[in-house]
């Protein structure tokens, strides 16, 4: 497809891809510029949404293809590190949910029937999970 | 506790860089570094690859 796996690397903090080379920077910059240019065109909104949506779908497919290539090239040690990091981030997720359930029970006296619907909770949860993943990878991949 | 190994010694004897060994073994340089620093035990298939590269027996390279 358009992008190349050599331009990107697995992210340490969070999920997805990190930019590794200047070609990767150019690819991301060009994609953003193209998206901005489409919405700046003097065309009806429906047409701009259609073009923008098409470009977004193309970029999404390309990104998924690059991610598959990047993550499949990891060697056995890097794959085991990624698995351990994902495991630790899921531990953090479980701990946060349990902490919220305990806090709700203590403060209201009744068990929580559902997780909070405010946007802050999933954002904080994702941030803590990403930190756990990144910290695990930094610890495992430190060089003497 | 990780296994001890003579990978660094054999690599030096064969005048090979970590990058060259990593390329031959199909792993990253960081993995070779981790093996030599005894921070990582290779899988059986990787250990066999390394022993084939150095023309040495497994137990001559890795020991516990």
N, CA and C atoms of all chains as a GROMACS GRO file, in nm:
protein
  624
    1UNK      N    1   0.084  -0.119   0.000
    1UNK     CA    2   0.000   0.000   0.000
    1UNK      C    3   0.088   0.125   0.000
    2UNK      N    4   0.044   0.234   0.067
    2UNK     CA    5   0.116   0.362   0.054
    2UNK      C    6   0.234   0.370   0.150
    3UNK      N    7   0.208   0.355   0.279
    3UNK     CA    8   0.314   0.366   0.379
    3UNK      C    9   0.395   0.238   0.386
    4UNK      N   10   0.516   0.251   0.444
    4UNK     CA   11   0.603   0.134   0.458
    4UNK      C   12   0.627   0.105   0.606
    5UNK      N   13   0.638  -0.024   0.638
    5UNK     CA   14   0.658  -0.064   0.777
    5UNK      C   15   0.793  -0.014   0.831
    6UNK      N   16   0.891   0.007   0.740
    6UNK     CA   17   1.025   0.054   0.783
    6UNK      C   18   1.019   0.195   0.841
    7UNK      N   19   0.916   0.272   0.810
    7UNK     CA   20   0.906   0.410   0.856
    7UNK      C   21   0.852   0.419   0.999
    8UNK      N   22   0.797   0.310   1.050
    8UNK     CA   23   0.728   0.313   1.178
    8UNK      C   24   0.779   0.204   1.272
    9UNK      N   25   0.748   0.222   1.401
    9UNK     CA   26   0.786   0.123   1.501
    9UNK      C   27   0.670   0.108   1.600
   10UNK      N   28   0.669  -0.002   1.678
   10UNK     CA   29   0.562  -0.016   1.778
   10UNK      C   30   0.573   0.095   1.883
   11UNK      N   31   0.460   0.143   1.930
   11UNK     CA   32   0.461   0.246   2.033
   11UNK      C   33   0.497   0.184   2.168
   12UNK      N   34   0.568   0.262   2.250
   12UNK     CA   35   0.594   0.214   2.386
   12UNK      C   36   0.476   0.253   2.474
   13UNK      N   37   0.442   0.381   2.476
   13UNK     CA   38   0.330   0.428   2.557
   13UNK      C   39   0.207   0.432   2.467
   14UNK      N   40   0.106   0.354   2.502
   14UNK     CA   41  -0.014   0.351   2.420
   14UNK      C   42  -0.008   0.242   2.315
   15UNK      N   43  -0.100   0.250   2.221
   15UNK     CA   44  -0.111   0.148   2.119
   15UNK      C   45  -0.098   0.211   1.981
   16UNK      N   46  -0.064   0.131   1.882
   16UNK     CA   47  -0.052   0.184   1.747
   16UNK      C   48   0.092   0.192   1.702
   17UNK      N   49   0.125   0.297   1.628
   17UNK     CA   50   0.257   0.308   1.567
   17UNK      C   51   0.328   0.434   1.612
   18UNK      N   52   0.461   0.425   1.623
   18UNK     CA   53   0.544   0.542   1.647
   18UNK      C   54   0.622   0.570   1.519
   19UNK      N   55   0.658   0.696   1.497
   19UNK     CA   56   0.730   0.731   1.374
   19UNK      C   57   0.878   0.707   1.397
   20UNK      N   58   0.940   0.637   1.299
   20UNK     CA   59   1.081   0.599   1.316
   20UNK      C   60   1.175   0.677   1.225
   21UNK      N   61   1.130   0.708   1.105
   21UNK     CA   62   1.217   0.774   1.008
   21UNK      C   63   1.153   0.904   0.959
   22UNK      N   64   1.232   0.982   0.881
   22UNK     CA   65   1.177   1.109   0.831
   22UNK      C   66   1.069   1.082   0.726
   23UNK      N   67   1.077   0.965   0.660
   23UNK     CA   68   0.970   0.930   0.565
   23UNK      C   69   0.837   0.913   0.637
   24UNK      N   70   0.843   0.862   0.760
   24UNK     CA   71   0.722   0.848   0.841
   24UNK      C   72   0.663   0.984   0.876
   25UNK      N   73   0.750   1.079   0.909
   25UNK     CA   74   0.703   1.215   0.940
   25UNK      C   75   0.637   1.276   0.818
   26UNK      N   76   0.699   1.257   0.700
   26UNK     CA   77   0.644   1.311   0.575
   26UNK      C   78   0.509   1.246   0.546
   27UNK      N   79   0.498   1.114   0.567
   27UNK     CA   80   0.373   1.041   0.542
   27UNK      C   81   0.260   1.097   0.628
   28UNK      N   82   0.286   1.111   0.760
   28UNK     CA   83   0.183   1.161   0.852
   28UNK      C   84   0.149   1.306   0.819
   29UNK      N   85   0.251   1.387   0.791
   29UNK     CA   86   0.229   1.529   0.757
   29UNK      C   87   0.146   1.542   0.630
   30UNK      N   88   0.181   1.461   0.529
   30UNK     CA   89   0.108   1.467   0.402
   30UNK      C   90  -0.038   1.425   0.421
   31UNK      N   91  -0.062   1.323   0.503
   31UNK     CA   92  -0.198   1.276   0.527
   31UNK      C   93  -0.281   1.386   0.595
   32UNK      N   94  -0.220   1.451   0.694
   32UNK     CA   95  -0.292   1.558   0.765
   32UNK      C   96  -0.319   1.677   0.673
   33UNK      N   97  -0.217   1.711   0.592
   33UNK     CA   98  -0.233   1.825   0.499
   33UNK      C   99  -0.342   1.796   0.397
   34UNK      N  100  -0.342   1.673   0.348
   34UNK     CA  101  -0.442   1.633   0.247
   34UNK      C  102  -0.582   1.640   0.305
   35UNK      N  103  -0.596   1.594   0.430
   35UNK     CA  104  -0.727   1.598   0.497
   35UNK      C  105  -0.772   1.742   0.515
   36UNK      N  106  -0.679   1.828   0.558
   36UNK     CA  107  -0.711   1.970   0.578
   36UNK      C  108  -0.747   2.036   0.445
   37UNK      N  109  -0.673   1.999   0.340
   37UNK     CA  110  -0.698   2.058   0.208
   37UNK      C  111  -0.837   2.020   0.156
   38UNK      N  112  -0.878   1.895   0.180
   38UNK     CA  113  -1.010   1.850   0.134
   38UNK      C  114  -1.120   1.933   0.198
   39UNK      N  115  -1.103   1.959   0.328
   39UNK     CA  116  -1.208   2.034   0.397
   39UNK      C  117  -1.200   2.184   0.371
   40UNK      N  118  -1.089   2.228   0.311
   40UNK     CA  119  -1.076   2.370   0.276
   40UNK      C  120  -1.127   2.398   0.134
   41UNK      N  121  -1.154   2.289   0.059
   41UNK     CA  122  -1.197   2.306  -0.080
   41UNK      C  123  -1.334   2.375  -0.087
   42UNK      N  124  -1.353   2.459  -0.190
   42UNK     CA  125  -1.484   2.527  -0.204
   42UNK      C  126  -1.588   2.434  -0.267
   43UNK      N  127  -1.623   2.327  -0.192
   43UNK     CA  128  -1.719   2.228  -0.242
   43UNK      C  129  -1.833   2.216  -0.140
   44UNK      N  130  -1.946   2.161  -0.183
   44UNK     CA  131  -2.054   2.138  -0.085
   44UNK      C  132  -2.006   2.048   0.029
   45UNK      N  133  -2.067   2.067   0.146
   45UNK     CA  134  -2.023   1.992   0.265
   45UNK      C  135  -2.032   1.842   0.244
   46UNK      N  136  -2.140   1.797   0.177
   46UNK     CA  137  -2.157   1.652   0.154
   46UNK      C  138  -2.040   1.595   0.074
   47UNK      N  139  -1.999   1.670  -0.026
   47UNK     CA  140  -1.888   1.624  -0.112
   47UNK      C  141  -1.758   1.619  -0.031
   48UNK      N  142  -1.736   1.723   0.049
   48UNK     CA  143  -1.614   1.727   0.130
   48UNK      C  144  -1.614   1.613   0.231
   49UNK      N  145  -1.732   1.585   0.290
   49UNK     CA  146  -1.742   1.474   0.388
   49UNK      C  147  -1.714   1.341   0.318
   50UNK      N  148  -1.764   1.328   0.194
   50UNK     CA  149  -1.744   1.204   0.119
   50UNK      C  150  -1.596   1.183   0.088
   51UNK      N  151  -1.533   1.291   0.038
   51UNK     CA  152  -1.390   1.283   0.004
   51UNK      C  153  -1.306   1.258   0.130
   52UNK      N  154  -1.338   1.332   0.237
   52UNK     CA  155  -1.265   1.317   0.362
   52UNK      C  156  -1.283   1.178   0.420
   53UNK      N  157  -1.407   1.127   0.413
   53UNK     CA  158  -1.435   0.993   0.461
   53UNK      C  159  -1.360   0.887   0.382
   54UNK      N  160  -1.355   0.906   0.251
   54UNK     CA  161  -1.282   0.813   0.165
   54UNK      C  162  -1.134   0.812   0.198
   55UNK      N  163  -1.077   0.932   0.216
   55UNK     CA  164  -0.935   0.942   0.250
   55UNK      C  165  -0.909   0.879   0.387
   56UNK      N  166  -0.998   0.904   0.483
   56UNK     CA  167  -0.984   0.848   0.616
   56UNK      C  168  -0.987   0.695   0.610
   57UNK      N  169  -1.081   0.640   0.531
   57UNK     CA  170  -1.090   0.494   0.518
   57UNK      C  171  -0.962   0.437   0.457
   58UNK      N  172  -0.909   0.506   0.356
   58UNK     CA  173  -0.786   0.461   0.290
   58UNK      C  174  -0.669   0.464   0.389
   59UNK      N  175  -0.660   0.574   0.465
   59UNK     CA  176  -0.550   0.586   0.562
   59UNK      C  177  -0.564   0.482   0.673
   60UNK      N  178  -0.687   0.455   0.714
   60UNK     CA  179  -0.710   0.356   0.818
   60UNK      C  180  -0.665   0.217   0.771
   61UNK      N  181  -0.702   0.182   0.648
   61UNK     CA  182  -0.662   0.052   0.592
   61UNK      C  183  -0.510   0.044   0.582
   62UNK      N  184  -0.449   0.154   0.536
   62UNK     CA  185  -0.303   0.156   0.522
   62UNK      C  186  -0.236   0.142   0.658
   63UNK      N  187  -0.291   0.212   0.758
   63UNK     CA  188  -0.234   0.205   0.894
   63UNK      C  189  -0.245   0.063   0.949
   64UNK      N  190  -0.359  -0.001   0.929
   64UNK     CA  191  -0.376  -0.139   0.977
   64UNK      C  192  -0.277  -0.231   0.908
   65UNK      N  193  -0.257  -0.210   0.779
   65UNK     CA  194  -0.161  -0.292   0.703
   65UNK      C  195  -0.020  -0.271   0.756
   66UNK      N  196   0.016  -0.146   0.784
   66UNK     CA  197   0.150  -0.116   0.836
   66UNK      C  198   0.166  -0.178   0.975
   67UNK      N  199   0.061  -0.165   1.057
   67UNK     CA  200   0.068  -0.220   1.194
   67UNK      C  201   0.090  -0.371   1.190
   68UNK      N  202   0.017  -0.440   1.100
   68UNK     CA  203   0.033  -0.586   1.087
   68UNK      C  204   0.177  -0.619   1.050
   69UNK      N  205   0.233  -0.542   0.956
   69UNK     CA  206   0.371  -0.566   0.913
   69UNK      C  207   0.469  -0.541   1.027
   70UNK      N  208   0.450  -0.428   1.098
   70UNK     CA  209   0.544  -0.390   1.205
   70UNK      C  210   0.541  -0.493   1.318
   71UNK      N  211   0.421  -0.526   1.365
   71UNK     CA  212   0.410  -0.615   1.480
   71UNK      C  213   0.445  -0.760   1.445
   72UNK      N  214   0.431  -0.798   1.319
   72UNK     CA  215   0.467  -0.936   1.282
   72UNK      C  216   0.618  -0.952   1.269
   73UNK      N  217   0.692  -0.837   1.256
   73UNK     CA  218   0.838  -0.845   1.242
   73UNK      C  219   0.908  -0.847   1.378
   74UNK      N  220   0.834  -0.835   1.486
   74UNK     CA  221   0.897  -0.839   1.618
   74UNK      C  222   0.954  -0.978   1.641
   75UNK      N  223   1.074  -0.984   1.701
   75UNK     CA  224   1.130  -1.116   1.727
   75UNK      C  225   1.070  -1.172   1.856
   76UNK      N  226   1.113  -1.294   1.895
   76UNK     CA  227   1.048  -1.364   2.006
   76UNK      C  228   1.057  -1.285   2.136
   77UNK      N  229   1.170  -1.219   2.159
   77UNK     CA  230   1.188  -1.144   2.284
   77UNK      C  231   1.096  -1.021   2.284
   78UNK      N  232   1.092  -0.950   2.170
   78UNK     CA  233   1.008  -0.830   2.162
   78UNK      C  234   0.860  -0.868   2.173
   79UNK      N  235   0.820  -0.981   2.115
   79UNK     CA  236   0.681  -1.025   2.125
   79UNK      C  237   0.646  -1.061   2.269
   80UNK      N  238   0.739  -1.126   2.339
   80UNK     CA  239   0.708  -1.162   2.478
   80UNK      C  240   0.701  -1.036   2.564
   81UNK      N  241   0.785  -0.936   2.534
   81UNK     CA  242   0.779  -0.810   2.608
   81UNK      C  243   0.646  -0.740   2.585
   82UNK      N  244   0.598  -0.740   2.459
   82UNK     CA  245   0.469  -0.678   2.428
   82UNK      C  246   0.357  -0.750   2.504
   83UNK      N  247   0.365  -0.885   2.508
   83UNK     CA  248   0.262  -0.963   2.578
   83UNK      C  249   0.261  -0.932   2.727
   84UNK      N  250   0.380  -0.922   2.787
   84UNK     CA  251   0.390  -0.891   2.930
   84UNK      C  252   0.336  -0.750   2.956
   85UNK      N  253   0.370  -0.655   2.868
   85UNK     CA  254   0.324  -0.517   2.884
   85UNK      C  255   0.171  -0.509   2.872
   86UNK      N  256   0.114  -0.582   2.776
   86UNK     CA  257  -0.032  -0.582   2.761
   86UNK      C  258  -0.098  -0.646   2.883
   87UNK      N  259  -0.035  -0.751   2.935
   87UNK     CA  260  -0.088  -0.816   3.055
   87UNK      C  261  -0.088  -0.717   3.172
   88UNK      N  262   0.020  -0.646   3.191
   88UNK     CA  263   0.028  -0.550   3.301
   88UNK      C  264  -0.073  -0.437   3.285
   89UNK      N  265  -0.095  -0.392   3.162
   89UNK     CA  266  -0.193  -0.285   3.142
   89UNK      C  267  -0.334  -0.336   3.170
   90UNK      N  268  -0.360  -0.465   3.143
   90UNK     CA  269  -0.493  -0.518   3.174
   90UNK      C  270  -0.508  -0.535   3.326
   91UNK      N  271  -0.399  -0.566   3.397
   91UNK     CA  272  -0.403  -0.570   3.544
   91UNK      C  273  -0.443  -0.433   3.599
   92UNK      N  274  -0.385  -0.327   3.541
   92UNK     CA  275  -0.416  -0.191   3.584
   92UNK      C  276  -0.563  -0.160   3.559
   93UNK      N  277  -0.614  -0.206   3.444
   93UNK     CA  278  -0.756  -0.184   3.411
   93UNK      C  279  -0.846  -0.251   3.515
   94UNK      N  280  -0.814  -0.375   3.546
   94UNK     CA  281  -0.895  -0.449   3.646
   94UNK      C  282  -0.886  -0.378   3.782
   95UNK      N  283  -0.764  -0.336   3.820
   95UNK     CA  284  -0.745  -0.268   3.949
   95UNK      C  285  -0.828  -0.140   3.955
   96UNK      N  286  -0.831  -0.063   3.845
   96UNK     CA  287  -0.908   0.063   3.843
   96UNK      C  288  -1.057   0.036   3.857
   97UNK      N  289  -1.105  -0.067   3.787
   97UNK     CA  290  -1.247  -0.098   3.793
   97UNK      C  291  -1.285  -0.145   3.933
   98UNK      N  292  -1.201  -0.230   3.990
   98UNK     CA  293  -1.226  -0.279   4.127
   98UNK      C  294  -1.222  -0.162   4.225
   99UNK      N  295  -1.126  -0.070   4.207
   99UNK     CA  296  -1.114   0.047   4.296
   99UNK      C  297  -1.240   0.133   4.286
  100UNK      N  298  -1.289   0.150   4.162
  100UNK     CA  299  -1.410   0.230   4.146
  100UNK      C  300  -1.530   0.161   4.214
  101UNK      N  301  -1.541   0.030   4.195
  101UNK     CA  302  -1.652  -0.046   4.256
  101UNK      C  303  -1.645  -0.035   4.408
  102UNK      N  304  -1.524  -0.045   4.464
  102UNK     CA  305  -1.507  -0.037   4.610
  102UNK      C  306  -1.542   0.103   4.660
  103UNK      N  307  -1.496   0.205   4.585
  103UNK     CA  308  -1.525   0.344   4.622
  103UNK      C  309  -1.676   0.368   4.621
  104UNK      N  310  -1.744   0.317   4.519
  104UNK     CA  311  -1.890   0.336   4.507
  104UNK      C  312  -1.961   0.267   4.623
  105UNK      N  313  -1.917   0.145   4.654
  105UNK     CA  314  -1.980   0.067   4.764
  105UNK      C  315  -1.962   0.139   4.897
  106UNK      N  316  -1.840   0.188   4.921
  106UNK     CA  317  -1.811   0.255   5.049
  106UNK      C  318  -1.888   0.387   5.059
  107UNK      N  319  -1.894   0.461   4.949
  107UNK     CA  320  -1.955   0.594   4.956
  107UNK      C  321  -2.108   0.589   4.953
  108UNK      N  322  -2.167   0.491   4.888
  108UNK     CA  323  -2.313   0.489   4.880
  108UNK      C  324  -2.376   0.374   4.958
  109UNK      N  325  -2.298   0.275   4.994
  109UNK     CA  326  -2.352   0.161   5.069
  109UNK      C  327  -2.417   0.056   4.981
  110UNK      N  328  -2.423   0.085   4.849
  110UNK     CA  329  -2.481  -0.014   4.758
  110UNK      C  330  -2.379  -0.046   4.649
  111UNK      N  331  -2.381  -0.170   4.596
  111UNK     CA  332  -2.285  -0.202   4.489
  111UNK      C  333  -2.318  -0.126   4.360
  112UNK      N  334  -2.214  -0.092   4.286
  112UNK     CA  335  -2.234  -0.021   4.159
  112UNK      C  336  -2.297  -0.116   4.057
  113UNK      N  337  -2.401  -0.067   3.990
  113UNK     CA  338  -2.467  -0.149   3.887
  113UNK      C  339  -2.400  -0.134   3.751
  114UNK      N  340  -2.324  -0.025   3.734
  114UNK     CA  341  -2.257  -0.002   3.607
  114UNK      C  342  -2.137   0.090   3.631
  115UNK      N  343  -2.048   0.093   3.536
  115UNK     CA  344  -1.933   0.183   3.544
  115UNK      C  345  -1.980   0.325   3.513
  116UNK      N  346  -1.902   0.426   3.558
  116UNK     CA  347  -1.945   0.564   3.533
  116UNK      C  348  -1.954   0.597   3.385
  117UNK      N  349  -2.050   0.683   3.351
  117UNK     CA  350  -2.071   0.718   3.210
  117UNK      C  351  -1.997   0.846   3.172
  118UNK      N  352  -1.937   0.914   3.270
  118UNK     CA  353  -1.862   1.035   3.235
  118UNK      C  354  -1.738   0.998   3.154
  119UNK      N  355  -1.702   1.089   3.063
  119UNK     CA  356  -1.589   1.064   2.974
  119UNK      C  357  -1.456   1.052   3.049
  120UNK      N  358  -1.449   1.118   3.165
  120UNK     CA  359  -1.322   1.121   3.240
  120UNK      C  360  -1.277   0.980   3.280
  121UNK      N  361  -1.372   0.893   3.318
  121UNK     CA  362  -1.333   0.761   3.366
  121UNK      C  363  -1.259   0.679   3.259
  122UNK      N  364  -1.317   0.658   3.140
  122UNK     CA  365  -1.241   0.580   3.040
  122UNK      C  366  -1.112   0.648   2.997
  123UNK      N  367  -1.109   0.782   2.995
  123UNK     CA  368  -0.986   0.851   2.956
  123UNK      C  369  -0.876   0.827   3.058
  124UNK      N  370  -0.911   0.838   3.187
  124UNK     CA  371  -0.812   0.814   3.293
  124UNK      C  372  -0.770   0.667   3.290
  125UNK      N  373  -0.866   0.578   3.269
  125UNK     CA  374  -0.836   0.435   3.264
  125UNK      C  375  -0.737   0.404   3.151
  126UNK      N  376  -0.764   0.460   3.032
  126UNK     CA  377  -0.675   0.437   2.917
  126UNK      C  378  -0.537   0.495   2.942
  127UNK      N  379  -0.533   0.612   3.005
  127UNK     CA  380  -0.404   0.676   3.034
  127UNK      C  381  -0.322   0.589   3.130
  128UNK      N  382  -0.388   0.539   3.235
  128UNK     CA  383  -0.317   0.454   3.331
  128UNK      C  384  -0.272   0.324   3.267
  129UNK      N  385  -0.355   0.268   3.179
  129UNK     CA  386  -0.318   0.146   3.108
  129UNK      C  387  -0.198   0.171   3.017
  130UNK      N  388  -0.200   0.286   2.947
  130UNK     CA  389  -0.088   0.320   2.858
  130UNK      C  390   0.040   0.340   2.937
  131UNK      N  391   0.031   0.404   3.054
  131UNK     CA  392   0.149   0.425   3.139
  131UNK      C  393   0.203   0.291   3.186
  132UNK      N  394   0.112   0.201   3.228
  132UNK     CA  395   0.156   0.068   3.273
  132UNK      C  396   0.228  -0.006   3.161
  133UNK      N  397   0.172   0.002   3.039
  133UNK     CA  398   0.233  -0.067   2.925
  133UNK      C  399   0.371  -0.007   2.895
  134UNK      N  400   0.378   0.125   2.889
  134UNK     CA  401   0.504   0.192   2.857
  134UNK      C  402   0.610   0.167   2.962
  135UNK      N  403   0.571   0.176   3.089
  135UNK     CA  404   0.667   0.153   3.198
  135UNK      C  405   0.721   0.011   3.194
  136UNK      N  406   0.632  -0.086   3.165
  136UNK     CA  407   0.677  -0.225   3.156
  136UNK      C  408   0.777  -0.243   3.043
  137UNK      N  409   0.746  -0.183   2.926
  137UNK     CA  410   0.838  -0.198   2.812
  137UNK      C  411   0.971  -0.128   2.839
  138UNK      N  412   0.968  -0.011   2.902
  138UNK     CA  413   1.092   0.059   2.935
  138UNK      C  414   1.176  -0.026   3.031
  139UNK      N  415   1.112  -0.086   3.130
  139UNK     CA  416   1.184  -0.168   3.228
  139UNK      C  417   1.243  -0.292   3.161
  140UNK      N  418   1.164  -0.360   3.077
  140UNK     CA  419   1.210  -0.484   3.016
  140UNK      C  420   1.318  -0.459   2.912
  141UNK      N  421   1.313  -0.343   2.843
  141UNK     CA  422   1.407  -0.320   2.734
  141UNK      C  423   1.524  -0.232   2.772
  142UNK      N  424   1.542  -0.205   2.903
  142UNK     CA  425   1.656  -0.123   2.944
  142UNK      C  426   1.784  -0.201   2.915
  143UNK      N  427   1.889  -0.128   2.871
  143UNK     CA  428   2.016  -0.190   2.842
  143UNK      C  429   2.114  -0.151   2.950
  144UNK      N  430   2.202  -0.245   2.986
  144UNK     CA  431   2.301  -0.215   3.090
  144UNK      C  432   2.404  -0.119   3.035
  145UNK      N  433   1.633  -1.611   3.739
  145UNK     CA  434   1.772  -1.647   3.703
  145UNK      C  435   1.778  -1.697   3.559
  146UNK      N  436   1.871  -1.642   3.481
  146UNK     CA  437   1.883  -1.683   3.342
  146UNK      C  438   2.006  -1.770   3.322
  147UNK      N  439   2.005  -1.844   3.209
  147UNK     CA  440   2.116  -1.934   3.180
  147UNK      C  441   2.242  -1.853   3.147
  148UNK      N  442   2.357  -1.912   3.178
  148UNK     CA  443   2.484  -1.850   3.137
  148UNK      C  444   2.512  -1.894   2.994
  149UNK      N  445   2.593  -1.817   2.923
  149UNK     CA  446   2.627  -1.855   2.786
  149UNK      C  447   2.760  -1.795   2.744
  150UNK      N  448   2.815  -1.854   2.640
  150UNK     CA  449   2.944  -1.807   2.587
  150UNK      C  450   2.924  -1.738   2.453
  151UNK      N  451   2.809  -1.683   2.432
  151UNK     CA  452   2.777  -1.623   2.303
  151UNK      C  453   2.872  -1.510   2.267
  152UNK      N  454   2.903  -1.424   2.368
  152UNK     CA  455   2.990  -1.310   2.339
  152UNK      C  456   3.131  -1.357   2.301
  153UNK      N  457   3.176  -1.458   2.373
  153UNK     CA  458   3.311  -1.511   2.348
  153UNK      C  459   3.319  -1.572   2.208
  154UNK      N  460   3.216  -1.650   2.173
  154UNK     CA  461   3.214  -1.715   2.041
  154UNK      C  462   3.201  -1.612   1.929
  155UNK      N  463   3.125  -1.508   1.955
  155UNK     CA  464   3.106  -1.402   1.855
  155UNK      C  465   3.238  -1.330   1.830
  156UNK      N  466   3.310  -1.304   1.938
  156UNK     CA  467   3.440  -1.236   1.925
  156UNK      C  468   3.539  -1.326   1.851
  157UNK      N  469   3.534  -1.455   1.883
  157UNK     CA  470   3.626  -1.551   1.818
  157UNK      C  471   3.599  -1.558   1.668
  158UNK      N  472   3.472  -1.542   1.632
  158UNK     CA  473   3.433  -1.546   1.490
  158UNK      C  474   3.436  -1.408   1.425
  159UNK      N  475   3.485  -1.309   1.498
  159UNK     CA  476   3.495  -1.170   1.449
  159UNK      C  477   3.363  -1.124   1.389
  160UNK      N  478   3.260  -1.140   1.470
  160UNK     CA  479   3.126  -1.104   1.422
  160UNK      C  480   3.070  -0.993   1.510
  161UNK      N  481   3.002  -0.896   1.448
  161UNK     CA  482   2.937  -0.792   1.528
  161UNK      C  483   2.801  -0.844   1.578
  162UNK      N  484   2.747  -0.773   1.675
  162UNK     CA  485   2.615  -0.811   1.726
  162UNK      C  486   2.510  -0.799   1.615
  163UNK      N  487   2.525  -0.694   1.531
  163UNK     CA  488   2.430  -0.674   1.422
  163UNK      C  489   2.434  -0.792   1.324
  164UNK      N  490   2.557  -0.838   1.294
  164UNK     CA  491   2.573  -0.948   1.198
  164UNK      C  492   2.511  -1.076   1.254
  165UNK      N  493   2.539  -1.102   1.383
  165UNK     CA  494   2.482  -1.223   1.445
  165UNK      C  495   2.330  -1.212   1.450
  166UNK      N  496   2.280  -1.093   1.482
  166UNK     CA  497   2.135  -1.073   1.490
  166UNK      C  498   2.071  -1.097   1.353
  167UNK      N  499   2.135  -1.046   1.249
  167UNK     CA  500   2.081  -1.062   1.114
  167UNK      C  501   2.078  -1.210   1.074
  168UNK      N  502   2.187  -1.282   1.108
  168UNK     CA  503   2.193  -1.426   1.073
  168UNK      C  504   2.090  -1.506   1.151
  169UNK      N  505   2.068  -1.464   1.278
  169UNK     CA  506   1.975  -1.539   1.363
  169UNK      C  507   1.830  -1.495   1.343
  170UNK      N  508   1.810  -1.384   1.271
  170UNK     CA  509   1.673  -1.336   1.245
  170UNK      C  510   1.609  -1.268   1.364
  171UNK      N  511   1.692  -1.205   1.447
  171UNK     CA  512   1.640  -1.132   1.564
  171UNK      C  513   1.702  -0.992   1.566
  172UNK      N  514   1.659  -0.910   1.662
  172UNK     CA  515   1.714  -0.774   1.671
  172UNK      C  516   1.846  -0.775   1.747
  173UNK      N  517   1.924  -0.667   1.728
  173UNK     CA  518   2.052  -0.656   1.798
  173UNK      C  519   2.029  -0.654   1.949
  174UNK      N  520   1.918  -0.592   1.992
  174UNK     CA  521   1.886  -0.585   2.135
  174UNK      C  522   1.864  -0.724   2.195
  175UNK      N  523   1.811  -0.815   2.116
  175UNK     CA  524   1.790  -0.952   2.165
  175UNK      C  525   1.924  -1.021   2.185
  176UNK      N  526   2.016  -1.003   2.090
  176UNK     CA  527   2.151  -1.062   2.104
  176UNK      C  528   2.220  -1.003   2.227
  177UNK      N  529   2.206  -0.871   2.245
  177UNK     CA  530   2.265  -0.804   2.360
  177UNK      C  531   2.207  -0.861   2.490
  178UNK      N  532   2.075  -0.882   2.492
  178UNK     CA  533   2.010  -0.935   2.612
  178UNK      C  534   2.056  -1.078   2.640
  179UNK      N  535   2.076  -1.158   2.535
  179UNK     CA  536   2.125  -1.296   2.553
  179UNK      C  537   2.267  -1.292   2.610
  180UNK      N  538   2.353  -1.207   2.552
  180UNK     CA  539   2.493  -1.200   2.598
  180UNK      C  540   2.503  -1.148   2.741
  181UNK      N  541   2.413  -1.057   2.778
  181UNK     CA  542   2.412  -1.005   2.915
  181UNK      C  543   2.337  -1.094   3.012
  182UNK      N  544   2.294  -1.211   2.959
  182UNK     CA  545   2.222  -1.310   3.040
  182UNK      C  546   2.097  -1.251   3.103
  183UNK      N  547   2.031  -1.163   3.028
  183UNK     CA  548   1.904  -1.107   3.072
  183UNK      C  549   1.787  -1.177   3.002
  184UNK      N  550   1.817  -1.262   2.904
  184UNK     CA  551   1.711  -1.328   2.828
  184UNK      C  552   1.759  -1.466   2.786
  185UNK      N  553   1.671  -1.566   2.807
  185UNK     CA  554   1.701  -1.702   2.761
  185UNK      C  555   1.634  -1.722   2.626
  186UNK      N  556   1.709  -1.753   2.520
  186UNK     CA  557   1.647  -1.772   2.389
  186UNK      C  558   1.559  -1.895   2.388
  187UNK      N  559   1.465  -1.896   2.295
  187UNK     CA  560   1.383  -2.016   2.275
  187UNK      C  561   1.472  -2.126   2.219
  188UNK      N  562   1.422  -2.247   2.218
  188UNK     CA  563   1.499  -2.361   2.169
  188UNK      C  564   1.538  -2.340   2.023
  189UNK      N  565   1.444  -2.291   1.943
  189UNK     CA  566   1.474  -2.273   1.800
  189UNK      C  567   1.581  -2.166   1.781
  190UNK      N  568   1.576  -2.058   1.858
  190UNK     CA  569   1.678  -1.954   1.846
  190UNK      C  570   1.812  -2.005   1.896
  191UNK      N  571   1.810  -2.082   2.003
  191UNK     CA  572   1.935  -2.139   2.056
  191UNK      C  573   2.000  -2.231   1.952
  192UNK      N  574   1.917  -2.310   1.884
  192UNK     CA  575   1.970  -2.399   1.779
  192UNK      C  576   2.028  -2.320   1.662
  193UNK      N  577   1.960  -2.209   1.629
  193UNK     CA  578   2.010  -2.123   1.519
  193UNK      C  579   2.148  -2.070   1.555
  194UNK      N  580   2.161  -2.022   1.680
  194UNK     CA  581   2.289  -1.965   1.725
  194UNK      C  582   2.397  -2.074   1.725
  195UNK      N  583   2.362  -2.192   1.770
  195UNK     CA  584   2.463  -2.300   1.774
  195UNK      C  585   2.506  -2.338   1.632
  196UNK      N  586   2.412  -2.331   1.538
  196UNK     CA  587   2.445  -2.361   1.397
  196UNK      C  588   2.537  -2.254   1.339
  197UNK      N  589   2.510  -2.127   1.376
  197UNK     CA  590   2.593  -2.016   1.326
  197UNK      C  591   2.736  -2.032   1.376
  198UNK      N  592   2.753  -2.069   1.502
  198UNK     CA  593   2.887  -2.082   1.560
  198UNK      C  594   2.948  -2.220   1.540
  199UNK      N  595   2.875  -2.313   1.475
  199UNK     CA  596   2.923  -2.451   1.456
  199UNK      C  597   2.965  -2.512   1.590
  200UNK      N  598   2.880  -2.492   1.690
  200UNK     CA  599   2.910  -2.546   1.823
  200UNK      C  600   2.786  -2.616   1.875
  201UNK      N  601   2.807  -2.707   1.973
  201UNK     CA  602   2.693  -2.776   2.034
  201UNK      C  603   2.619  -2.680   2.125
  202UNK      N  604   2.492  -2.710   2.148
  202UNK     CA  605   2.409  -2.624   2.236
  202UNK      C  606   2.472  -2.613   2.375
  203UNK      N  607   2.514  -2.728   2.429
  203UNK     CA  608   2.565  -2.724   2.566
  203UNK      C  609   2.704  -2.660   2.574
  204UNK      N  610   2.768  -2.638   2.458
  204UNK     CA  611   2.895  -2.565   2.459
  204UNK      C  612   2.870  -2.415   2.466
  205UNK      N  613   2.751  -2.373   2.426
  205UNK     CA  614   2.719  -2.230   2.426
  205UNK      C  615   2.638  -2.193   2.550
  206UNK      N  616   2.537  -2.272   2.580
  206UNK     CA  617   2.446  -2.240   2.691
  206UNK      C  618   2.463  -2.342   2.803
  207UNK      N  619   2.475  -2.294   2.925
  207UNK     CA  620   2.488  -2.382   3.039
  207UNK      C  621   2.425  -2.314   3.161
  208UNK      N  622   2.383  -2.394   3.251
  208UNK     CA  623   2.312  -2.339   3.366
  208UNK      C  624   2.388  -2.352   3.493
   0.00000   0.00000   0.00000
